[in-house]
Amino acid sequence: MRVRAVVLLLLSAVLLLGACDDSRGRIDPGDPTTPAGSTATAAPSTASSASEAPAPTTSLSRVPRLFDPQSMQQSVQQVLSQAYGIEGVESVSCPAGQRVEVGTTFDCSARIDGEQKLVAITVRTADGRYEVGRPR
């Protein structure tokens, strides 16, 4: 009975965390360490799969926080178009499963005027703020 209560408490916490995530990406044009608007925040989400039931546990283990790729794609496209002034940004694709860990870097791909370009993403803060590099 006690294990069941702990599992239910953990499930409730995970659901609350998921419900609290702000799924809109935001541009932070006031960051003095980067070009105007090149830092953005996309909503991190908790790692889980709809087809996998959580395994019962007796300890409180940390669920890794992951970026929401759809929110990040919108934010990166907005930074490229508005902050960097790049015209012809057709689409942006960011990989799923990217952890919210300070210092982590990965690439999104952008289609600009029919050409595929890579855009470096660098995680700057534990709350999901990241830097968007210029396309290369």
C-alpha positions in Angstrom: 0.0 0.0 0.0 2.8 2.4 0.9 4.7 1.7 -2.4 1.5 2.4 -4.3 1.1 5.7 -2.6 4.7 6.7 -3.5 4.1 5.7 -7.1 0.9 7.8 -7.2 2.7 10.7 -5.7 5.5 10.5 -8.3 3.0 10.2 -11.1 1.2 13.3 -9.8 4.4 15.2 -9.6 5.3 14.3 -13.2 1.9 15.3 -14.4 2.1 18.6 -12.6 5.6 19.4 -14.0 4.3 18.6 -17.5 1.3 20.9 -17.0 3.5 23.7 -15.7 5.7 23.8 -18.7 5.3 26.9 -20.8 5.3 25.5 -24.4 5.8 28.8 -26.1 9.3 29.8 -27.0 10.5 33.2 -26.1 13.1 35.5 -27.5 15.3 37.4 -25.0 16.5 40.5 -26.9 18.0 42.0 -23.8 20.9 39.5 -23.3 24.1 41.6 -23.4 26.3 38.6 -24.1 24.8 37.7 -27.5 23.5 39.6 -30.5 20.0 41.1 -29.9 17.4 38.3 -29.8 19.8 35.4 -30.3 19.0 33.9 -27.0 15.7 32.1 -26.7 13.9 29.8 -24.3 11.9 26.8 -25.4 9.8 24.8 -23.0 11.7 21.9 -21.5 9.5 18.8 -21.0 9.9 15.7 -18.9 11.2 12.5 -20.6 8.4 10.0 -21.0 6.7 8.0 -23.7 3.0 7.5 -23.9 3.5 3.8 -24.5 5.7 3.2 -21.5 4.3 2.9 -18.0 6.6 4.3 -15.3 8.4 1.6 -13.4 7.6 1.5 -9.7 10.4 2.9 -7.6 11.1 3.4 -3.9 13.4 6.3 -4.4 12.9 9.7 -5.9 14.9 9.7 -9.1 15.2 12.8 -11.2 13.5 12.7 -14.6 15.7 14.4 -17.2 14.3 17.6 -18.6 14.2 17.7 -22.4 13.6 20.5 -24.8 10.3 20.5 -26.7 11.5 20.3 -30.3 8.4 22.0 -31.8 8.6 25.0 -29.5 12.4 25.2 -30.1 11.9 25.1 -33.9 9.5 28.0 -33.8 11.8 30.0 -31.5 14.9 29.3 -33.7 13.0 30.3 -36.8 11.9 33.5 -35.2 15.5 34.3 -34.0 16.9 33.7 -37.5 14.2 35.9 -39.1 13.9 38.7 -36.6 17.1 38.9 -34.6 19.5 38.0 -37.4 17.4 39.5 -40.2 17.7 36.5 -42.4 15.1 36.4 -45.2 13.8 33.2 -46.7 13.8 31.0 -43.6 11.5 28.3 -44.8 11.7 25.8 -42.0 13.7 24.7 -38.9 14.1 21.2 -37.6 15.5 20.4 -34.2 16.3 17.0 -32.8 14.1 15.4 -30.2 15.6 14.2 -26.9 17.9 17.1 -26.2 18.6 17.5 -22.5 18.3 20.8 -20.7 21.9 20.8 -19.4 24.1 23.9 -19.2 26.9 23.8 -21.7 25.3 21.2 -24.0 25.5 22.0 -27.7 23.7 20.5 -30.6 22.6 21.5 -34.1 19.2 22.3 -35.6 18.9 22.3 -39.4 17.3 25.2 -41.2 16.1 25.5 -44.8 17.0 29.0 -46.0 16.2 29.9 -49.6 16.2 26.2 -50.5 19.6 25.4 -48.9 20.1 23.3 -45.8 22.1 25.0 -43.1 23.1 24.0 -39.6 22.3 26.2 -36.7 24.3 25.7 -33.4 22.3 25.7 -30.2 24.1 26.1 -26.9 22.3 25.6 -23.6 23.1 28.6 -21.3 20.9 28.1 -18.2 19.3 25.2 -16.3 15.9 26.7 -16.9 16.2 26.2 -20.7 17.7 29.4 -22.0 19.8 28.7 -25.1 21.8 30.6 -27.6 21.1 30.4 -31.3 24.1 30.6 -33.6 24.3 32.0 -37.1 23.5 29.4 -39.8 26.5 27.8 -41.4 
